[in-house]
Amino acid sequence: MMRLVLATAAISLALAAPVMAKEISGTVASIDKAGDAIVLSSGKVFHLPEGIEVETFKVGEKVHLVYATKNGRALVSKAETAM
């Protein structure tokens, strides 16, 4: 019985673990206004939430992004111009 309780607790903890934020810096290669996303020169696509407008980015601009991956999509939580 104790093993069942411990196994259930371990599984519950693993599933409830928060999504870890990641950071990346790069150069904006293209902008997808319709999809509210930017593509960095690495080819990775980053989707922007409400509050971060795609129009604030320019192709060729260096940026620093904080993001998390959810359902295979990189979702930005913070974006700033990199120096």
C-alpha positions as CSV (number, residue, x, y, z in Angstrom):
1,M,0.0,0.0,0.0
2,M,2.8,2.4,0.9
3,R,4.5,1.8,-2.5
4,L,1.2,2.7,-4.3
5,V,0.9,6.0,-2.3
6,L,4.6,6.9,-3.0
7,A,4.3,6.0,-6.7
8,T,1.1,8.1,-7.0
9,A,2.7,11.0,-5.2
10,A,5.8,10.8,-7.5
11,I,3.7,10.8,-10.7
12,S,1.5,13.7,-9.5
13,L,4.6,15.7,-8.6
14,A,6.2,15.1,-12.0
15,L,3.0,16.1,-13.9
16,A,2.5,19.2,-11.8
17,A,6.1,20.5,-12.3
18,P,6.1,24.0,-13.7
19,V,7.3,24.7,-17.2
20,M,10.8,26.1,-17.0
21,A,11.5,29.4,-18.7
22,K,14.3,29.4,-21.2
23,E,16.2,32.4,-22.6
24,I,17.7,33.0,-26.1
25,S,19.3,35.9,-27.9
26,G,19.4,36.2,-31.6
27,T,18.7,38.3,-34.7
28,V,15.2,38.7,-36.1
29,A,15.1,37.1,-39.5
30,S,11.4,37.5,-40.4
31,I,8.2,38.7,-38.9
32,D,4.8,36.9,-39.2
33,K,2.2,39.6,-38.4
34,A,-0.8,37.3,-39.1
35,G,0.6,34.7,-36.8
36,D,1.9,37.1,-34.1
37,A,5.3,35.5,-34.3
38,I,8.9,36.3,-35.1
39,V,11.6,34.0,-36.6
40,L,15.2,34.3,-35.4
41,S,18.1,33.7,-37.7
42,S,18.4,30.2,-36.2
43,G,15.1,29.4,-37.9
44,K,13.2,29.0,-34.6
45,V,9.7,30.5,-34.4
46,F,8.6,32.4,-31.3
47,H,4.9,33.2,-30.7
48,L,4.1,36.5,-29.0
49,P,1.3,36.9,-26.4
50,E,-1.1,39.8,-26.1
51,G,0.9,42.8,-24.8
52,I,4.0,42.2,-26.9
53,E,3.2,43.6,-30.3
54,V,4.9,42.1,-33.4
55,E,5.1,45.6,-34.9
56,T,7.7,46.5,-32.3
57,F,10.3,44.2,-33.9
58,K,12.4,44.9,-37.0
59,V,14.2,42.4,-39.3
60,G,17.9,42.5,-38.5
61,E,17.3,43.6,-34.9
62,K,19.1,41.7,-32.1
63,V,16.7,40.6,-29.4
64,H,16.7,38.7,-26.1
65,L,13.7,36.5,-25.4
66,V,12.4,34.7,-22.3
67,Y,10.1,31.8,-23.4
68,A,8.6,28.5,-22.5
69,T,7.6,25.6,-24.8
70,K,4.0,24.5,-24.6
71,N,2.5,22.0,-26.9
72,G,5.5,22.3,-29.2
73,R,5.3,26.1,-29.5
74,A,7.8,28.6,-28.1
75,L,5.7,31.2,-26.3
76,V,7.5,34.4,-25.4
77,S,6.9,35.9,-21.9
78,K,9.4,38.7,-22.1
79,A,11.2,40.4,-25.1
80,E,13.8,43.1,-25.1
81,T,16.3,44.6,-27.6
82,A,19.7,43.0,-27.1
83,M,22.8,45.2,-27.0
